[in-house]
């Protein structure tokens, strides 16, 4: 009993330091992703072949970190770097967890609104998609950081363009092959399970056709609003009212001009 109380006290005393640590890791990972993005863009502008700005190439240049983790840092920044400030209070690991989700923005917004940890966010989505036992999220699937050695760069191809005056474009997917992109969480079985999941549950928005910007923005806004009310267990509005509104929109689309 005494040991438990000591453990609890130690955990309570450690909490602010753990929070500081996680914040530092998060900030560092975002900055690393930014550097990778700028490095790749600079080499592309110089006409370098794709293999010179691959994840493995950077791994060889800096040493001490795997190409797979380089890929995580790069991909998270490419997808979320331009919007991550909109999700106040979330760690980089939230975005890593949501990296391959077609509905990532919905669950990141849910994490902001409800103060979910990464584990809670992943579990909420898993339950919403049917709680398939074989797809139960595990914390050890998330590789947030890797120990990095102090080995100096072994390649002189790092461009001088990465200075303070370099103007950074909006993050987009860069051309060229990604030569080291396996499952990001270190668990290939989860990736396989994701492919075999029911299409109507996991890919509900993925197959939508392209829409004009005004309609695409409206769909995204409505999607996030539905998530907020769903997570609040429809405390402010019955789900039936939302479905009625959707039915009315359908009738509006089908009505003759």
N, C-alpha and C positions, 0 to 999 in steps of 0.2 A: 504493500500500500504506500509505504514511504517512497519507494522507488518511482512509482507512478506519479506521485505529487511532484517529485523532483523533475521527472521527465516533462510533466506539464509546465512547470515553471520555466524549465530550460527552453521549451518550445515557444512559450510566450515571450521570453526575453529575446529569442532568436528571430521572431517574426519580422521586426523592422529591418534587420540586416538581410534577411532572405529577400524581402521586398526590394531593398536597394540593389542586391545582387542581380535579381531577375530584371530589374529596370536597366541596369548596366548592360547585361547580356543582350537585352532587346535593342537598346540604342546601338550597341556595337554591331549587331547583326544587320540592322538597317543600313548602317554606314558602310559595312563591307559589301552589301548588295549594291549600294550606290556606286562604289568604286568599281565593282565588276561591270556594272552597266556602262559606265563611262569608258572603261578600258576597252570593252568589246566594241563600242561605238567608234572610239578613236582608231582602232585597228581596221575596222571596216572602212572608215573614211580614207585610210591610207591604201586600201585595196588589198589588204592581207588575205591570204587564203583562210577558209573557215577553221582549219585545224590549228591555226595559230591563235585563235581566240576561243577555243573550246574550254570547257570546264577542266579537263585534264591538263591543258596547257598552263592554265593559271596555277593548278596544283603543283606542277613541276617548277614553275617560276618561284613561288613563295615557299614551298616546302611545308611539311608539318600538318597538312590538312588534305583530306581526300577529295578527289574530283566529284564524288557524290555529294559531299557536303557543300562544295562550291556550287553545285547545281541547285541545291536547296536555297542558298543565299541569293543566287541570281534570279531564280524563278519567282521567289516570293517578292523580290523588289520589282521585277518586271510586271507582275500582275497587280500588286497592291501598293507599290511605292507612291503613286500619285494620289492615293485615297486614304492611306493609313491614318493620317491626322484626323480624319472624320470619325474615327472610332476611338474616342478618348478612353484611356484606361486599359486598353488591351495590350498584351505583350506580343512581341514578334511571333512567339510560339502559337498564339491564336491563329495568326495568318498562315503559318506553316501547316497547322492542322486542317485549315480550310482550303488549302492550295488547289486541290483537285476536285473540289465540290462545285458543281454547276450552280448551286444556290448559296454560294459562300456569303454573299452580302447579307442575306436574310439572317444567317446564324451569327455572323459577326455583330449585326445590329442587336440581335437577341442577347448576345453576351454583354454588350454595352448596357442595355436596358435593365438587365437582371443581375449584373455583376458576376457572371459565370466565370469560373476558372476554365482552363483549356479542357480539362477532363469533363467538367460539367457540360460544356458546350458540345463536345463530341458525343456524350451520352444522350443529351437531349435530342440531337439529330438522329442518333441510332434508334432511339425509342420512337421518334416520329415516323421513321421509315420502316417500322415493323418489328424492331428488336430481334433481328435474325441472330440466333445464338452464335453461328459461325463468324459473325462480323462484330462481335462484342469489342468495343474499343479498349485498347490496353495502353497504359501510360508509357511502357517501354518501346512503343512504336515511334515515339517522337524523339528525334535526335536534334536537340536544340543547339548544341555546340560541340566542338571537338577540340581536344588539346592541340595547340599549335606550337611547334618548335620555334627556335630562334634562328633557324638556318637562313643565311642570306640568299637573295635571289640568285638563281643559277642561269638566268636567261636575260639578255640585254634588250629584249623586245618590248619592255614596258615603255609606252610612248610618253614623251615629254608633254603631250597635250593635257595631261591630267593636272592642271594647275588651277589656281583659284579663279582664273578668268574664263575657264572653259564653260560654255553655256550648255546646260543640261536640257535635252529635249524631254517631252513627256514620255514616260516609260511605255514601250511597246515591245512586242516580240521581235527580236532581232533575227535576221536571216542567217542561214547556215545551220549545219547539223549540230545537235547537241550530242556529243560523243559519249557522254557518261550520264545517262538519265535512267536509272532504275527506280524502283519504288522508293519514295522519299523517307518512309518510316522504317526502312530496314526489314520489312516484312512482306515478301512477295505474295503470301497467301491472301493478305487483305486486298491487294490489287486485283488478284484473280476473283475474289469474292465480289468486288465492286462491279466487275464486268458482268457477272452472272446474276446480279440483283434484278428484281423485277423492273422492267423499263418504265412502267407507269409511275413507280414510286421514286426512283432515283434520277430519272432523266426527264422529269415533267416539263421543264422549261428548255431543255437543251435542243430539242428539235423544232422549236418555234422558228418560223421564217423571219427574215430580216424585216424590220419595221422602220418607217420614217422616224427621225429623232424625237418628234413630239409624242408619237404613240409609244415608242420604246421607253421613253422617260416616264410616261404615265403608267405603263405596265410595271416598271421597276418600283415606282412609288407605291402603287397599289399592293404589290407583292410584300413590300416591307411593312406597310400598314396592317395587312392581314396577319403577318407574323407577330407583330406587336400585340394585336388583340387576341390572337390565338394563345400566345404565351401568358396573357393575362386571364386566360380561361373565359374569354368573352364576357368580362365583367361590365364593359361599357356598351356593348352591342351584341345581340344574339347572332350567332353564325348564320341563322336563317335569313336575317336581314341582309347580310353580306351576299349570300347566295341569290337573294331576290334582286339585289343591285346588279349582280353579274348577269342574271337572266334578262334584266331590262336592257343592259348593254348589248346582249346578243340580239334581242328583238330590234334594237335600234340599227344594228348592222344589217340585219336581214330585211328591214322595212324598205319598201320601194321609195325611190327618191321623189 
